[in-house]
Amino acid sequence: MALKIRLARLGDKGNPFYRIVVADSRSPRDGKFVEILGAHDPKVSDASKATKVDKDLVAAWIAKGAQPTDTVRALLIKAGALKAEKFKPKANAKPAAVKAKKEK
């Protein structure tokens, strides 16, 4: 079972709120999850208070092999739960806009 640390969306239409969860990579975005690690509120004006996360749980799940998505990785680095140099971008990774432009 491949585990991902990813966002699960909550909140009303036009008022998003996200949980940071550990889930099987095959389950739907808002489907079953293994554990809640924290929350992210993009509507909060102060970026330092937008993400609340249990740093010990994040470290434990990464040690068990769970991989954060790119978005969650950026949020965890801003929250101080991860070190930026621990995760480097993939060598072949290109932005979606560049890929779409080359295909046309």
Helices and strands as residue ranges (DSSP letters): E 3-12, E 15-24, E 35-40, H 47-50, E 51-53, H 55-63, E 67-68, H 70-79, G 84-86, H 96-103
